[in-house]
Amino acid sequence: MATAYVLINCELGSEESIIDRLRGLEGVVEVHGTFGAYDILAKIESPRVEALRETITWKIRKIEKIRSTLTLMGIEGQA
Protein backbone atom coordinates (compact mmCIF):
# COMPACT_ATOMS: atom_id res chain seq x y z
CA MET A 1 0.00 0.00 0.00
CA ALA A 2 1.41 3.38 -1.04
CA THR A 3 0.93 6.23 1.45
CA ALA A 4 1.39 9.98 1.13
CA TYR A 5 0.84 12.89 3.46
CA VAL A 6 -0.18 16.13 1.74
CA LEU A 7 0.32 19.45 3.53
CA ILE A 8 -2.00 22.09 2.09
CA ASN A 9 -2.07 25.88 2.11
CA CYS A 10 -5.40 27.40 1.17
CA GLU A 11 -7.10 30.75 0.98
CA LEU A 12 -8.20 32.20 4.30
CA GLY A 13 -11.67 31.04 5.28
CA SER A 14 -11.80 28.15 2.81
CA GLU A 15 -10.46 25.47 5.17
CA GLU A 16 -13.78 23.84 6.07
CA SER A 17 -15.03 23.56 2.49
CA ILE A 18 -11.72 22.10 1.32
CA ILE A 19 -11.70 19.60 4.20
CA ASP A 20 -15.22 18.51 3.19
CA ARG A 21 -14.13 18.06 -0.45
CA LEU A 22 -11.03 16.10 0.55
CA ARG A 23 -13.07 13.71 2.71
CA GLY A 24 -15.15 12.84 -0.35
CA LEU A 25 -12.17 11.79 -2.48
CA GLU A 26 -11.34 8.14 -2.98
CA GLY A 27 -8.08 7.23 -1.28
CA VAL A 28 -8.18 10.05 1.30
CA VAL A 29 -8.21 8.22 4.63
CA GLU A 30 -7.61 11.12 7.07
CA VAL A 31 -7.95 14.91 6.95
CA HIS A 32 -7.04 17.34 9.73
CA GLY A 33 -7.07 21.10 10.01
CA THR A 34 -3.75 22.29 11.46
CA PHE A 35 -2.10 25.29 13.09
CA GLY A 36 1.25 26.46 11.78
CA ALA A 37 2.79 26.81 8.34
CA TYR A 38 0.12 24.65 6.67
CA ASP A 39 -3.67 24.75 6.97
CA ILE A 40 -4.63 21.12 6.30
CA LEU A 41 -2.98 17.70 6.52
CA ALA A 42 -4.38 14.86 4.39
CA LYS A 43 -3.32 11.21 4.42
CA ILE A 44 -3.82 9.37 1.13
CA GLU A 45 -3.49 5.63 0.52
CA SER A 46 -3.59 3.61 -2.69
CA PRO A 47 -2.49 0.14 -3.79
CA ARG A 48 -0.31 1.73 -6.51
CA VAL A 49 2.06 4.71 -6.34
CA GLU A 50 0.87 5.89 -9.77
CA ALA A 51 -2.76 6.06 -8.57
CA LEU A 52 -1.58 8.01 -5.53
CA ARG A 53 0.20 10.54 -7.74
CA GLU A 54 -2.86 10.90 -9.95
CA THR A 55 -5.09 11.60 -6.94
CA ILE A 56 -2.72 14.27 -5.66
CA THR A 57 -2.04 15.91 -9.03
CA TRP A 58 -5.43 15.74 -10.74
CA LYS A 59 -7.88 15.76 -7.82
CA ILE A 60 -6.37 17.44 -4.75
CA ARG A 61 -4.23 20.10 -6.42
CA LYS A 62 -7.13 21.11 -8.69
CA ILE A 63 -9.47 21.97 -5.79
CA GLU A 64 -10.38 25.64 -5.98
CA LYS A 65 -8.82 27.86 -3.29
CA ILE A 66 -5.87 25.54 -2.62
CA ARG A 67 -2.80 27.74 -3.02
CA SER A 68 -0.01 25.19 -2.60
CA THR A 69 0.78 21.67 -1.45
CA LEU A 70 3.77 19.75 -0.13
CA THR A 71 3.67 15.98 -0.53
CA LEU A 72 5.56 13.56 1.69
CA MET A 73 5.65 10.03 0.26
CA GLY A 74 5.90 7.16 2.71
CA ILE A 75 8.61 4.53 2.27
CA GLU A 76 7.03 1.11 1.83
CA GLY A 77 8.31 -1.40 4.35
CA GLN A 78 9.13 1.16 7.03
CA ALA A 79 6.52 1.51 9.70
C-alpha positions as CSV (number, residue, x, y, z in Angstrom):
1,M,0.0,0.0,0.0
2,A,1.4,3.4,-1.0
3,T,0.9,6.2,1.4
4,A,1.4,10.0,1.1
5,Y,0.8,12.9,3.5
6,V,-0.2,16.1,1.7
7,L,0.3,19.4,3.5
8,I,-2.0,22.1,2.1
9,N,-2.1,25.9,2.1
10,C,-5.4,27.4,1.2
11,E,-7.1,30.8,1.0
12,L,-8.2,32.2,4.3
13,G,-11.7,31.0,5.3
14,S,-11.8,28.1,2.8
15,E,-10.5,25.5,5.2
16,E,-13.8,23.8,6.1
17,S,-15.0,23.6,2.5
18,I,-11.7,22.1,1.3
19,I,-11.7,19.6,4.2
20,D,-15.2,18.5,3.2
21,R,-14.1,18.1,-0.5
22,L,-11.0,16.1,0.6
23,R,-13.1,13.7,2.7
24,G,-15.1,12.8,-0.4
25,L,-12.2,11.8,-2.5
26,E,-11.3,8.1,-3.0
27,G,-8.1,7.2,-1.3
28,V,-8.2,10.0,1.3
29,V,-8.2,8.2,4.6
30,E,-7.6,11.1,7.1
31,V,-8.0,14.9,7.0
32,H,-7.0,17.3,9.7
33,G,-7.1,21.1,10.0
34,T,-3.8,22.3,11.5
35,F,-2.1,25.3,13.1
36,G,1.3,26.5,11.8
37,A,2.8,26.8,8.3
38,Y,0.1,24.7,6.7
39,D,-3.7,24.7,7.0
40,I,-4.6,21.1,6.3
41,L,-3.0,17.7,6.5
42,A,-4.4,14.9,4.4
43,K,-3.3,11.2,4.4
44,I,-3.8,9.4,1.1
45,E,-3.5,5.6,0.5
46,S,-3.6,3.6,-2.7
47,P,-2.5,0.1,-3.8
48,R,-0.3,1.7,-6.5
49,V,2.1,4.7,-6.3
50,E,0.9,5.9,-9.8
51,A,-2.8,6.1,-8.6
52,L,-1.6,8.0,-5.5
53,R,0.2,10.5,-7.7
54,E,-2.9,10.9,-10.0
55,T,-5.1,11.6,-6.9
56,I,-2.7,14.3,-5.7
57,T,-2.0,15.9,-9.0
58,W,-5.4,15.7,-10.7
59,K,-7.9,15.8,-7.8
60,I,-6.4,17.4,-4.8
61,R,-4.2,20.1,-6.4
62,K,-7.1,21.1,-8.7
63,I,-9.5,22.0,-5.8
64,E,-10.4,25.6,-6.0
65,K,-8.8,27.9,-3.3
66,I,-5.9,25.5,-2.6
67,R,-2.8,27.7,-3.0
68,S,0.0,25.2,-2.6
69,T,0.8,21.7,-1.4
70,L,3.8,19.7,-0.1
71,T,3.7,16.0,-0.5
72,L,5.6,13.6,1.7
73,M,5.6,10.0,0.3
74,G,5.9,7.2,2.7
75,I,8.6,4.5,2.3
76,E,7.0,1.1,1.8
77,G,8.3,-1.4,4.3
78,Q,9.1,1.2,7.0
79,A,6.5,1.5,9.7
